[in-house]
């Protein structure tokens, strides 16, 4: 298990590393789900085409809808995933995988991103009933954690950071 706290020396190293970090800020749209709940939606780009994604800090990984991904990737290879995915209900879910050549979130571009595909038609069916737009995927904790995500609920922004390829400034 990994802890989120850092000792002093690690904090100093982290501060130095942050000096070489790039960052981006992405607008969050609030989707009202009936009267009591909300979902957070962002726009991403898959192979330069706009995609609608739900931001889900409880999702262990980023996933895309198996049928909708073809709109972005064409007939690229989709293969059955050897590992089963586990949903909130604990059910084994058959999943597939594919590689996305370019996945962009604000200024952050992830090249050759291997991703999991699931059947999200039940989500889109519910959204349609509520008059909400269909989603193409769910942005999960794999990307949120690795890119030091910060959700600013007051300003409705998602902030991401990543290590820059450039030289460290002194």
C-alpha positions in Angstrom: 0.0 0.0 0.0 1.2 3.5 -0.8 0.8 6.4 1.5 0.2 10.0 0.4 2.3 11.7 3.1 6.0 12.5 2.4 8.9 13.0 4.8 10.9 16.2 4.7 13.7 15.1 2.4 11.2 13.6 -0.1 9.2 16.9 0.1 12.4 18.9 -0.8 13.0 16.6 -3.8 9.4 16.9 -4.8 9.6 20.7 -4.7 12.7 20.6 -6.9 10.9 18.2 -9.3 7.9 20.5 -9.5 10.1 23.2 -10.9 10.5 21.1 -14.1 6.8 20.3 -14.3 4.4 21.3 -17.1 0.8 21.9 -16.2 -2.6 22.3 -17.8 -6.1 23.3 -16.7 -9.2 21.8 -18.2 -12.8 23.1 -17.8 -15.2 20.8 -16.0 -18.9 20.8 -16.9 -21.3 19.8 -14.1 -24.0 17.3 -15.2 -27.0 17.2 -12.9 -28.1 13.6 -12.4 -31.7 13.8 -11.3 -32.0 16.1 -8.2 -29.4 14.9 -5.8 -26.3 14.0 -7.7 -23.8 15.3 -10.2 -21.2 14.0 -12.6 -18.1 15.9 -13.8 -17.6 16.0 -17.5 -14.5 17.1 -19.4 -13.6 17.3 -23.1 -10.6 15.4 -24.3 -9.2 14.6 -27.7 -8.6 11.2 -29.1 -6.6 11.3 -32.3 -7.6 15.0 -32.7 -11.3 14.3 -32.4 -13.3 15.7 -29.5 -14.4 13.2 -26.9 -16.8 13.6 -23.9 -15.5 12.0 -20.7 -16.7 11.6 -17.1 -14.2 12.4 -14.5 -14.3 9.6 -11.9 -11.8 9.6 -9.0 -13.2 6.3 -7.9 -12.4 4.6 -11.2 -9.1 2.7 -10.9 -8.3 3.3 -14.5 -9.4 5.2 -17.6 -11.7 3.3 -19.8 -13.5 4.0 -23.1 -16.7 2.7 -24.6 -16.0 -0.2 -26.9 -18.5 0.8 -29.5 -17.9 4.6 -29.5 -14.1 4.2 -29.6 -14.3 3.2 -33.3 -15.3 6.8 -34.1 -11.9 7.9 -33.0 -9.6 5.0 -34.0 -11.3 3.5 -37.0 -10.6 -0.2 -37.5 -7.5 -0.3 -35.4 -6.8 -3.5 -33.4 -9.2 -4.2 -30.6 -8.5 -7.4 -28.8 -10.0 -9.1 -25.8 -8.2 -8.3 -22.6 -6.7 -11.3 -20.8 -7.4 -9.7 -17.4 -11.0 -9.3 -16.3 -12.1 -5.9 -15.1 -14.0 -5.6 -11.8 -16.9 -3.2 -11.4 -18.2 -1.5 -8.3 -20.7 -4.4 -7.8 -17.7 -6.9 -7.8 -18.8 -8.5 -11.1 -16.2 -9.8 -13.5 -16.5 -7.8 -16.6 -15.2 -8.8 -20.0 -13.1 -6.0 -21.4 -11.1 -5.3 -24.5 -8.0 -3.2 -25.1 -6.7 -1.0 -27.8 -4.0 1.6 -28.4 -4.9 5.2 -28.8 -2.2 7.0 -30.9 -2.9 10.4 -29.3 -4.9 11.1 -26.2 -5.0 14.8 -25.3 -6.2 16.4 -22.1 -5.7 20.2 -22.3 -2.0 20.7 -23.1 -1.1 17.1 -22.0 -0.7 14.7 -24.8 -0.2 11.0 -24.1 1.1 9.1 -27.1 0.4 5.4 -27.8 -1.9 5.0 -24.8 -2.9 1.4 -24.2 -6.4 1.5 -22.8 -9.3 -0.7 -21.6 -12.6 -0.8 -23.5 -15.9 -1.6 -21.8 -19.5 -1.6 -22.8 -20.7 1.7 -21.4 -24.0 1.6 -23.3 -26.0 1.4 -20.0 -24.5 4.7 -18.9 -25.3 6.3 -22.2 -28.8 4.9 -22.2 -29.4 6.5 -18.7 -27.9 9.8 -19.9 -30.2 9.8 -22.9 -33.2 9.3 -20.6 -32.0 12.3 -18.6 -31.4 14.5 -21.7 -27.6 14.4 -21.2 -24.9 13.9 -23.9 -23.4 10.5 -24.5 -20.0 9.9 -23.1 -17.0 8.3 -24.8 -15.1 7.3 -21.7 -14.3 7.7 -18.0 -11.1 9.4 -16.9 -9.9 7.4 -14.0 -7.3 7.4 -11.2 -4.5 6.0 -13.3 -4.1 9.3 -15.2 -5.4 11.5 -12.3 -2.8 10.1 -9.8 0.2 9.9 -12.2 -0.5 13.5 -13.4 -1.0 14.9 -9.9 -4.6 15.9 -10.5 -6.3 18.7 -8.6 -10.0 19.3 -8.9 -11.0 22.9 -8.2 -14.7 22.6 -7.5 -15.1 26.4 -7.0 -13.7 27.2 -10.4 -14.8 24.0 -12.2 -11.3 23.2 -13.4 -9.2 20.0 -13.5 -5.5 20.7 -13.1 -2.9 18.2 -14.3 0.9 18.2 -14.1 3.6 16.2 -15.7 7.4 16.1 -15.9 8.7 18.4 -18.7 11.1 17.1 -21.3 13.0 20.3 -21.2 16.0 21.2 -19.0 15.5 22.2 -15.4 15.5 25.9 -14.8 17.7 27.3 -12.0 
